[in-house]
Amino acid sequence: MSKNKVTPQQIQEWKEKYGDLFELPIDDKVLYLRAPKMVDFKVGMTAMMKGGEVSYTETMLQLLVIGGDVEILSDDDYFKTLQTETQELIKYDDPEIEILSNGQRRFIINGAEVIVRKPTREDLRKADQQNPSNKPFVTQEKLFDLIKIKADDVFSDKDNAEVRFQLYKGIELIQKEKFGQLKKL
């Protein structure tokens, strides 16, 4: 049974402080998490690069859990469920993509619009070169800066994970418009 009953007032206070929230019930326990920002994903991905998926999960939970039955964070019986559910935080819808008559692409993400040109190999090389430390998501940020033609203001917020993940997915999709599959002979 959950020992740390959270009131509707507490949830409202958290929403005012953190924005979007998640509730994660596991059997008779409950955790409350704030929605991640890009900086959280960057820290989590850095932890994963150094220590694997367990480190990613532990880091993300450490950053995002704001209340509830926090004692389960150190209980191995709950860990795999926590790990699986933490992966759900990274799932966002694909952007709407339209090919314009001039070959540019228009992405619609949560009602906002951005127009980009299709990245070239040279753009990819430049974006990689602008991230010599191989920090998570920096290459995608640099690539977007290189190919952006016009964008609504929301695309200036590099910490808006909901927009950024859809944007980066769109950029990835327009690079893979040709289909191929390697076959062993």
KEFIMI-258636 format. One line per 5 residues: number of its first residue (from 1); their letters; for each residue x, y, z of C-alpha. Coordinates in Angstrom, 2 decimals. Layout:
NUM> A> X Y Z | ... $
//
This chain:
1> MSKNK> 0.00 0.00 0.00 | 1.28 3.46 -0.87 | 2.49 5.23 2.25 | 3.01 8.56 0.54 | -0.48 9.61 -0.46 $
6> VTPQQ> -0.33 12.63 -2.72 | -3.18 15.13 -2.57 | -4.80 16.86 -5.55 | -3.44 20.11 -4.10 | 0.12 18.70 -4.19 $
11> IQEWK> -0.36 17.61 -7.80 | -1.59 21.09 -8.71 | 1.43 22.66 -6.99 | 3.76 20.33 -8.90 | 2.04 21.19 -12.20 $
16> EKYGD> 2.54 24.88 -11.51 | 6.19 24.29 -10.63 | 7.17 21.66 -13.24 | 4.55 21.70 -16.00 | 3.50 18.28 -17.32 $
21> LFELP> 3.55 15.38 -14.86 | 3.42 11.61 -15.04 | 2.00 9.16 -12.54 | 3.63 5.72 -12.44 | 1.69 3.17 -10.39 $
26> IDDKV> 3.49 -0.14 -9.82 | 1.41 -2.64 -7.88 | 0.64 -0.88 -4.59 | 3.24 1.91 -5.01 | 3.14 5.15 -6.99 $
31> LYLRA> 5.82 7.51 -8.27 | 5.29 11.00 -9.67 | 7.62 12.33 -12.33 | 7.93 15.67 -14.04 | 8.15 15.70 -17.83 $
36> PKMVD> 11.74 15.57 -19.06 | 13.45 18.43 -20.84 | 16.22 18.00 -23.41 | 18.84 18.75 -20.78 | 17.57 15.73 -18.81 $
41> FKVGM> 17.86 13.49 -21.87 | 21.37 14.81 -22.50 | 22.42 13.96 -18.94 | 20.71 10.56 -19.19 | 22.32 9.73 -22.54 $
46> TAMMK> 25.73 10.76 -21.22 | 25.20 8.40 -18.29 | 24.22 5.64 -20.72 | 27.33 6.19 -22.83 | 29.46 5.79 -19.71 $
51> GGEVS> 27.51 3.13 -17.78 | 24.85 1.52 -19.96 | 21.07 1.31 -19.73 | 21.00 0.86 -15.95 | 22.88 4.14 -15.52 $
56> YTETM> 20.49 5.85 -17.96 | 17.46 4.67 -15.99 | 18.92 5.58 -12.61 | 19.93 9.02 -13.86 | 16.57 9.78 -15.46 $
61> LQLLV> 14.71 8.69 -12.34 | 17.01 10.75 -10.13 | 16.31 13.80 -12.29 | 12.57 13.36 -12.81 | 10.99 11.76 -9.73 $
66> IGGDV> 9.35 14.47 -7.64 | 7.39 12.42 -5.12 | 5.43 9.34 -4.18 | 6.88 6.08 -2.93 | 10.49 7.00 -3.64 $
71> EILSD> 11.81 4.06 -1.60 | 11.12 1.80 -4.62 | 13.90 3.56 -6.52 | 16.42 1.45 -4.59 | 14.36 -1.76 -4.59 $
76> DDYFK> 15.55 -4.25 -7.23 | 12.09 -5.87 -7.36 | 10.77 -2.68 -8.99 | 13.77 -1.81 -11.15 | 12.92 -3.59 -14.43 $
81> TLQTE> 9.44 -2.06 -14.45 | 10.94 1.36 -13.72 | 13.44 0.82 -16.54 | 10.74 -0.19 -19.03 | 8.46 2.69 -18.12 $
86> TQELI> 11.30 5.22 -18.22 | 11.83 4.27 -21.88 | 8.26 5.44 -22.56 | 9.33 9.02 -21.78 | 11.28 9.16 -25.03 $
91> KYDDP> 8.33 8.19 -27.25 | 6.88 11.11 -29.16 | 4.68 11.31 -32.25 | 6.28 11.64 -35.67 | 6.02 15.09 -37.21 $
96> EIEIL> 3.74 15.79 -40.14 | 6.05 16.19 -43.16 | 5.17 17.84 -46.45 | 7.49 18.10 -49.47 | 7.19 21.59 -50.92 $
101> SNGQR> 7.41 22.37 -54.64 | 10.94 23.75 -54.21 | 12.14 20.50 -52.61 | 12.16 21.91 -49.10 | 10.30 20.11 -46.32 $
106> RFIIN> 7.66 21.53 -44.00 | 7.27 19.90 -40.61 | 4.19 20.50 -38.50 | 4.84 19.69 -34.84 | 2.15 20.40 -32.25 $
111> GAEVI> 0.68 23.02 -34.56 | 4.00 24.83 -35.09 | 5.74 24.96 -38.46 | 9.33 24.75 -39.56 | 10.74 24.66 -43.08 $
116> VRKPT> 14.05 22.93 -43.73 | 16.07 21.89 -46.71 | 17.15 18.29 -47.08 | 20.55 17.78 -45.42 | 23.53 17.03 -47.60 $
121> REDLR> 26.48 14.84 -46.74 | 28.49 18.03 -46.20 | 25.87 19.28 -43.69 | 26.21 15.99 -41.80 | 29.99 16.33 -41.81 $
126> KADQQ> 29.83 19.94 -40.54 | 27.37 19.04 -37.78 | 29.63 16.18 -36.67 | 32.66 18.49 -36.68 | 30.80 20.99 -34.49 $
131> NPSNK> 30.43 18.27 -31.85 | 33.99 17.02 -31.28 | 33.15 15.72 -27.79 | 30.27 13.65 -29.21 | 27.82 15.07 -26.68 $
136> PFVTQ> 24.25 13.73 -26.97 | 21.93 15.67 -29.28 | 24.48 18.40 -30.09 | 25.02 17.05 -33.62 | 21.24 17.14 -34.23 $
141> EKLFD> 21.06 20.72 -32.91 | 23.91 21.78 -35.20 | 22.39 20.00 -38.21 | 19.06 21.74 -37.63 | 20.83 25.10 -37.49 $
146> LIKIK> 22.45 24.32 -40.85 | 19.29 23.27 -42.71 | 16.65 25.54 -41.15 | 15.01 27.94 -43.59 | 12.19 29.33 -41.46 $
151> ADDVF> 10.79 28.30 -38.08 | 8.15 29.33 -35.58 | 9.48 30.60 -32.25 | 8.91 27.29 -30.42 | 11.82 25.79 -32.39 $
156> SDKDN> 14.23 28.21 -30.69 | 13.68 26.44 -27.37 | 16.43 23.81 -27.37 | 15.15 22.38 -24.08 | 11.61 21.53 -25.30 $
161> AEVRF> 11.91 17.74 -25.59 | 8.46 17.23 -27.07 | 9.28 19.51 -30.01 | 12.96 18.58 -30.32 | 12.43 14.81 -30.49 $
166> QLYKG> 9.81 15.20 -33.22 | 12.06 17.66 -35.06 | 15.08 15.34 -34.92 | 12.90 12.40 -36.00 | 11.67 14.45 -38.97 $
171> IELIQ> 15.23 15.32 -40.00 | 16.15 11.65 -39.76 | 13.12 10.63 -41.84 | 13.85 13.05 -44.69 | 17.39 11.67 -44.90 $
176> KEKFG> 16.04 8.13 -45.37 | 13.53 8.67 -48.15 | 15.21 5.98 -50.24 | 14.74 2.42 -49.07 | 17.50 -0.17 -49.11 $
181> QLKKL> 18.19 -3.40 -47.31 | 21.48 -5.23 -47.01 | 21.21 -8.91 -47.89 | 23.78 -11.57 -47.24 | 24.57 -13.65 -50.34 $
//
